[in-house]
């Protein structure tokens, strides 16, 4: 199919908007809108993972929307165009990323969205494998095609409505909460083709209008506030309706390409078979362990033996309590007043005996000392 001659303007002409290449190739308007939104969601998610500023993702989404007014979804699928547009937008906004980083992020998203692979090892791409080489080749090819179809006039088609929001809210004496919510509406509007249908000022006013209605903020009506920014009322309401219709759409997990050859149909991850075998082995081992740990119902004999053991244990407990009671009663009896008086009299007798013995010993010592002194005196007199 030959490329149509569409002038590169900030706003595309009505004939180009009425019949896109995808519609001419038999794609319904609903299907085309879903694939466009899917590609923009991929760009937004990848931009967050790559830590790119919002201006890069906005430029990439604008490039994608404009590209599909030059080429059909039958020729280029939304996934590959999203990869190439983000890689190109990062260079346009002077925030370039290495090609292996961009492919690595999109490959992980592809594995998670398409095949529900959640582990890190299942989402990594082999930089020396055939998959990386293939993705790198078609990324460069699609990037070159985007540049050719847009006439290399990237800077003239990337005007964003974000720069008008803060200024317009300040002119209207609005709050920061109003500006923040309007900013969110603008980010969501990039998933639609409003960026090629209306001027950036119209989209900014539509976002402010929706934010004011949601927060219950009254805007000037006489004269109308949007007339200050040279915005038509019909365009304002039309853009607001398109943004609100976006929230009725469910989140898209994955969409198969509409091209003749589906390069994403087969999952050729090199470690896939080994990982599946390991998962099955782990699941089998886990089931066996749970089966061993799970409690089993006891048989009749086991129940009878358990009852007998319980009865024996209860009888032993009663006997031990009886023995403890006897021992306690004996201790209490030993501590009765009569017993205490008898034991006290014995102690007093013993103490008297000890005192008498000590007195007798001391008297014996004194007698022996006196006799020794007399003997010394007698001996000294006899010598003299």
C-alpha positions in Angstrom: 0.0 0.0 0.0 1.4 3.4 -1.0 1.9 6.0 1.7 -0.6 8.8 1.5 0.6 12.4 1.3 -0.5 13.9 4.6 0.9 17.3 5.4 2.8 17.6 8.7 0.9 20.0 10.9 0.2 20.3 14.6 -3.4 19.5 13.7 -4.1 17.1 10.9 -6.7 18.0 8.3 -10.2 16.6 8.4 -9.9 14.3 5.4 -6.9 12.5 6.9 -8.7 12.2 10.3 -11.8 10.8 8.6 -10.1 7.9 6.8 -7.0 6.5 8.5 -4.9 3.8 6.7 -6.1 1.2 9.1 -9.7 1.9 8.3 -8.9 1.6 4.6 -7.3 -1.8 5.3 -10.5 -3.1 6.9 -9.7 -2.5 10.6 -12.7 -1.2 12.5 -12.5 2.1 14.3 -13.0 0.4 17.7 -10.1 -2.0 17.0 -7.9 0.8 15.9 -8.6 2.8 19.0 -7.8 -0.1 21.2 -4.5 -0.8 19.5 -3.5 2.9 19.7 -4.4 2.9 23.4 -2.5 -0.3 24.0 0.7 1.1 22.4 0.4 4.3 24.5 0.0 2.2 27.7 3.1 0.3 26.8 5.0 3.6 26.3 3.8 5.0 29.6 4.8 1.8 31.6 8.2 1.5 29.9 8.9 5.2 30.5 8.3 4.7 34.2 10.6 1.6 34.3 13.3 3.4 32.4 12.9 6.5 34.7 12.3 8.8 31.8 10.7 12.2 32.3 7.0 12.7 31.4 7.9 14.9 28.4 9.6 11.9 26.8 6.6 9.6 27.1 4.3 12.4 25.9 6.5 12.9 22.8 6.6 9.1 22.1 2.8 8.8 22.4 2.3 11.8 20.1 4.6 10.2 17.5 2.7 6.9 17.7 -0.6 8.6 17.2 0.7 10.6 14.2 2.4 7.5 12.7 -0.8 5.6 12.4 -2.3 8.3 10.3 0.5 7.5 7.8 0.7 3.7 8.2 -1.8 0.9 8.9 -1.9 -1.5 11.8 -1.8 -4.2 9.1 1.8 -3.1 8.3 3.2 -2.2 11.7 1.9 -3.6 15.0 1.4 -1.3 18.0 4.0 -3.1 20.2 7.0 -2.6 17.9 5.9 1.0 17.0 5.7 1.7 20.8 9.3 0.5 21.3 10.7 2.5 18.4 8.7 5.7 19.3 10.0 5.7 22.9 13.6 5.1 21.7 13.3 7.9 19.2 11.5 10.3 21.7 14.3 9.8 24.3 16.8 11.1 21.7 14.5 13.9 20.6 14.1 15.2 24.2 17.8 14.8 24.8 17.3 11.9 27.3 18.7 9.0 25.3 18.7 5.5 26.5 20.8 2.6 25.4 19.1 0.3 22.9 19.7 -2.8 25.1 18.0 -1.1 28.1 14.9 -0.2 26.0 14.7 -3.7 24.5 15.2 -5.3 27.9 12.3 -3.4 29.5 9.9 -4.0 26.6 10.9 -7.7 26.5 10.1 -8.1 30.2 6.7 -6.4 29.6 6.1 -8.7 26.7 6.9 -11.8 28.7 4.7 -10.6 31.6 1.7 -9.5 29.5 1.7 -12.1 26.8 2.9 -15.2 28.7 2.2 -14.2 32.4 5.9 -14.8 33.3 6.5 -13.2 36.7 10.0 -14.2 37.8 13.0 -12.1 36.9 14.8 -15.0 35.2 11.8 -15.5 32.9 11.8 -11.8 31.9 15.5 -11.4 31.0 16.6 -11.2 27.4 19.8 -12.8 26.3 22.0 -10.1 24.9 23.9 -12.6 22.8 20.9 -14.5 21.6 18.9 -14.4 18.4 15.9 -12.8 20.1 17.8 -9.6 21.0 19.4 -9.4 17.6 15.9 -9.7 15.9 14.3 -7.1 18.2 17.3 -4.7 17.7 17.0 -5.0 13.9 13.2 -4.3 13.7 13.5 -1.4 16.3 16.0 0.4 14.1 13.9 -0.4 11.0 10.6 1.0 12.5 12.4 4.0 13.9 13.7 4.8 10.5 10.2 4.4 9.0 8.7 6.8 11.6 11.2 9.4 10.7 10.5 9.0 7.0 6.7 9.2 7.4 6.9 12.2 9.6 9.3 13.9 7.2 12.0 14.2 9.9 9.9 17.1 11.3 9.8 15.8 14.8 10.1 19.1 16.6 7.2 20.7 14.8 4.7 18.0 15.8 5.4 17.6 19.5 3.7 20.5 21.1 2.2 19.3 24.4 -0.7 20.8 26.4 1.1 20.5 29.7 2.8 23.9 29.3 -0.6 25.6 29.2 -2.1 24.1 32.3 -0.2 25.9 35.0 -0.5 29.2 33.1 -4.3 28.9 32.6 -4.9 27.8 36.2 -2.9 30.8 37.4 -4.9 33.2 35.2 -8.1 31.7 36.6 -6.9 31.9 40.2 -7.2 28.2 40.6 -5.7 26.0 43.3 -2.7 23.6 43.0 -5.1 20.7 43.4 -7.0 21.8 40.3 -3.8 22.1 38.3 -2.6 18.7 39.5 -5.8 16.9 38.5 -5.9 18.7 35.2 -2.3 17.5 34.6 -3.5 13.9 35.2 -6.3 14.3 32.6 -3.8 15.5 30.1 -1.5 12.5 30.7 -4.5 10.2 30.1 -5.6 12.1 27.0 -2.3 11.0 25.3 -3.8 7.5 24.9 -6.3 9.1 22.5 -5.7 10.9 19.2 -6.7 14.3 20.6 -3.1 15.5 20.0 -3.7 15.3 16.2 -7.3 16.6 16.3 -7.1 19.7 18.5 -4.6 22.3 19.5 -2.7 21.9 22.7 -4.6 24.9 24.2 -7.9 23.2 23.6 -6.8 19.9 25.3 -5.4 21.9 28.3 -8.8 23.8 28.7 -10.7 20.5 28.4 -8.6 19.0 31.2 -9.2 22.1 33.4 -12.9 21.9 32.7 -13.1 18.3 33.8 -11.0 18.9 36.9 -13.2 21.9 37.9 -16.4 19.8 37.5 -14.9 16.9 39.5 -13.8 19.2 42.4 -16.9 21.5 42.3 -14.9 24.6 41.4 -16.9 27.3 39.7 -15.2 29.0 36.7 -16.2 32.4 35.2 -19.1 32.2 32.9 -19.6 35.9 31.9 -17.5 36.2 29.8 -16.7 32.5 29.4 -13.4 31.6 30.9 -12.2 29.5 27.9 -12.6 32.6 25.6 -9.6 34.1 27.4 -7.5 31.3 25.7 -9.1 31.5 22.3 -10.8 28.1 22.6 -14.1 27.3 21.0 -16.9 25.9 23.2 -17.7 23.1 20.8 -14.1 21.9 20.6 -13.9 22.1 24.4 -16.9 19.9 25.0 -15.9 17.4 22.2 -12.4 17.0 23.7 -13.9 16.5 27.2 -16.2 13.8 26.0 -13.3 11.9 24.3 -11.3 12.0 27.6 -14.2 10.8 29.7 -14.9 7.9 27.2 -11.4 6.7 27.9 -12.3 5.8 31.5 -15.0 3.4 30.3 -12.4 1.3 28.6 -10.9 -1.7 30.5 -7.2 -2.1 31.0 -5.6 -4.0 28.1 -3.3 -6.8 29.0 -2.2 -7.9 25.6 -3.4 -7.5 21.9 -2.3 -9.7 19.1 -0.8 -7.9 16.1 -3.0 -7.4 13.1 0.0 -7.9 10.7 0.2 -10.9 8.4 3.1 -12.4 10.3 2.8 -12.5 14.0 6.3 -12.5 15.4 5.0 -12.8 19.0 3.0 -15.9 18.5 5.7 -18.3 19.7 7.6 -17.9 22.9 11.2 -18.9 22.2 12.8 -18.1 25.5 16.0 -20.3 25.8 15.4 -21.3 29.4 11.7 -21.9 29.1 11.8 -25.8 28.9 14.3 -26.0 31.9 12.2 -23.6 33.9 9.0 -25.6 33.2 10.7 -28.8 34.3 12.0 -27.2 37.5 8.6 -25.8 38.3 6.9 -29.2 37.8 9.6 -30.9 40.0 9.1 -28.3 42.7 5.3 -28.6 42.6 5.6 -32.5 42.9 8.0 -32.3 45.8 5.8 -29.7 47.5 2.7 -32.0 47.1 4.6 -35.0 48.6 5.8 -33.0 51.6 2.3 -31.6 52.2 0.9 -35.2 52.0 3.4 -36.4 54.6 2.8 -33.5 56.9 -1.0 -33.6 56.6 -2.6 -35.3 59.7 -4.2 -38.8 59.1 -7.3 -40.1 60.8 -6.4 -42.7 63.5 -7.7 -46.3 63.3 -10.0 -47.9 65.9 -7.1 -49.6 67.7 -5.2 -46.4 67.9 -8.3 -44.7 69.3 -8.7 -47.4 72.0 -5.0 -47.2 73.0 -5.3 -43.4 73.2 -8.3 -43.7 75.5 -6.5 -46.2 77.8 -3.4 -43.9 77.9 -5.7 -41.0 78.9 -7.3 -43.0 81.7 -3.9 -44.2 83.0 -2.6 -40.6 82.9 -5.7 -39.4 84.8 -5.3 -42.1 87.5 -1.6 -41.3 87.9 -2.5 -37.6 88.3 -5.0 -38.5 91.0 -2.5 -40.7 92.9 0.2 -38.0 92.7 -2.3 -35.4 94.1 -3.1 -37.9 97.0 0.6 -38.4 97.8 1.1 -34.6 97.7 -1.8 -34.2 100.2 -0.4 -36.8 102.6 3.1 -35.2 102.5 1.6 -31.8 103.2 -0.5 -33.1 106.1 2.7 -34.6 107.7 4.5 -31.3 107.3 1.7 -29.4 108.9 1.5 -32.0 111.8 5.3 -31.6 112.4 4.8 -27.9 112.8 2.0 -28.1 115.4 2.4 -26.2 118.8 3.0 -29.4 121.0 5.8 -30.6 118.7 7.3 -27.1 118.8 7.3 -27.0 122.7 8.9 -30.5 123.0 11.6 -29.6 120.5 12.2 -26.3 122.4 12.7 -28.1 125.8 15.2 -30.4 124.2 17.2 -27.5 122.9 17.1 -25.8 126.3 18.4 -28.9 128.1 21.2 -29.3 125.5 22.2 -25.7 126.0 22.3 -26.1 129.8 24.5 -29.2 129.4 26.9 -27.3 127.2 27.2 -24.4 129.7 27.8 -26.8 132.6 30.5 -28.6 130.6 32.2 -25.4 129.7 32.1 -24.2 133.4 33.7 -27.5 134.6 36.4 -27.3 132.0 37.2 -23.7 133.0 37.4 -24.7 136.7 39.7 -27.6 135.9 42.0 -25.2 134.0 42.1 -22.8 136.9 43.0 -25.5 139.4 45.8 -26.9 137.2 47.3 -23.4 136.8 47.2 -22.8 140.6 49.0 -26.1 141.3 51.7 -25.3 138.7 52.3 -22.0 140.4 52.7 -23.6 143.8 55.1 -26.2 142.4 57.3 -23.4 141.0 57.4 -21.6 144.4 58.4 -24.8 146.3 61.1 -25.5 143.8 62.6 -22.0 144.1 62.6 -22.2 147.9 64.4 -25.6 148.0 67.2 -24.3 145.8 67.7 -21.2 147.8 
